[in-house]
Amino acid sequence: MTILNILKYPDKRLKQTAKPVEKFDDDLKIFIKDLEQTRLSGPGAVGIAATQVGVMLRVIIVDISKMKKSHNNHGYLVLINPVITKHSGYVVGREGCLSVPDYTANVVRADSIVLYAFDQSAQQQTYQMSGFEARVVQHEIDHLDGLLFLDRMISKKSDLFLRKNK
């Protein structure tokens, strides 16, 4: 497995839109293993999108199961071609990102979502998520659409913070 280079803001590739995965083959499985190894190499990373390593495919990995605080979650997820079909409620929360390592910001996200995505075996799955897991998934899907949490900040004057633990 390989640790891939993470693109850092303001790299223009972070603003590109990812293309849907069409081939569920061994190359995809190898890439997903490398993407997971890259996520694990980041400090406290609970999610990563393929676009963060310069691969313009709609693939994200999310895992909040090892967080200190107890969160309802689905465990380790590889979501391929994810689509949010419903959302409800809104909540403000602090977000950080491997691609924006020096800052965090307050961002408004839906509190609950329903989405479908394909797993590595090309089987479509449907998930209901809420709280922190829903926030992480929305953050990662934004990467696939060429958005960073910086694009969703409430206020650039009062809601951007220098990260304390680099």
N, C-alpha and C positions, 0 to 999 in steps of 0.2 A: 504494500500500500504506500501511497505517496501523499505527502502533505503539499497541497497546492498553494500557489501564491494568492493571497487575498487582495483584491483591488481596493484601493483606498480613495476616498473622496479627495479631490474632485475628478477622478478618472472618468472620462466621458463614457466609457463602456457601462458604468453603473446606471446610466440614463437610458440604455437600450432596452427594448422590449424582447422578452424571451419567446422562442417559438415552441409550439407544442411538441412533445416527444411523440414520434411516430413508430420508432423501432424499439421494441423491448427485447434487447439482445444482450449478449455477454459483455459487449463494450459498455452498455448502460450500467450493468451490474458492477463492473470494475470502476467506472466513474463514481458511482454512488458510494462504494467503499472508500475511495480516495476523498470524496467530499466529506464523509463522516470522519475520517482521520483528520482532515483539516479542521472540522468543527471542534473536535476534541482537543486540538492543539491550541485553540483560542481560550483566553481566560474567561471561564464561566459561560461559554457560549451555549445557548439552549436552542439555537436554530441557525441554519445557513441555507442560502439559495445558490443554485448553480451559477447565476449571473455574478455573484460575488467573487467567483474565481475565473471569470471571463468566458464561461460556457453558457451560451444563450439558449438554454433549454429550460422548460418549465418543470423544474425539479427542486423540491425543498426537503430539508430534514428538520424535524422538530423533536426535542426530547426534554421535557421538564420533570421527568420522573425522579431525578436525583437531586432536586432542589431541597434545601433545608426546610423550607416552609412546606406544609402539606397543601397540595393543589390537586383538584380533580383533574385527571388527564388520561390520555389513551396510551401513555408510555412512548416508546420510540416509534416514530412515524416517518416513513418515506412517502411523500405525497407528490405524485406525478400528474401534471396537468390539472392542478387544483382549481376549483371554481366555487366561490361562495354563492349560495343560492338564497340564503335568508340571513338577516341580521336584525338584532334588536338591542335597545338600550345603549347608552353611551357612557363611557367612563374615562377619566383622565388618568394616565399612568406615565411613569418615567421609563424611557427606553434608551438603550445604547445599541451599539452595532460594531461588529468586527471591521466594517468598512469605514467607520467614523470613530476611530479608537480614542480620540481625545475628548469627546463630548457625550453628554446625555441630554435629553430634552423631554418636556411634558408633551404628550400626544393624546388626542382624543381618538378612541377606537370603539367599535361596537363591543358590548359586553358579552353578547351571545351570538354565535354564528352556526349555520348549517352549511356544510360544504360536501362536495364529492370530489374524489380524486382516484387515480389508479395507483395500485401498489406495484411492486417490482415484477409481479407475475401478470401484469396487464388486467387485473381484476378491478372493476370499479367498486369503490367503497364509499359509504356515506357516513359522515361524522357530525355529531352535535357537540359543540364546544362552548365553554364559557370561561370567564375570568382570564387568568394569565395565559392559559393555553390558547384561547381565542386571540388574545393580543399578539402572541408570538407568531401564530399562523398568519394573521393579517399583515404583520411586519414583513414576514418572509415573502408573502404573495406580492406585496408592494415592490420588493426587489425585482420580481419577475416582470413587473409593469414599468420598470425604470424609475421607481420612486424610492427615496430614502426617508427616514423619519424626519430629517431636516425639512422636507417638503410638507410635512404635516404638523409642524410645531404650532402651538397655539399663538405664541408671541416670541419673536426673535429677541426682543428686549428683556423679557422677564422669564422665559422658559427654556433657555439654553444654558447648560451648566458644564463647566470644565470638569472632566472626570477626575476623581480623586485618586483612584487606584489604577494606574496605567500598567 
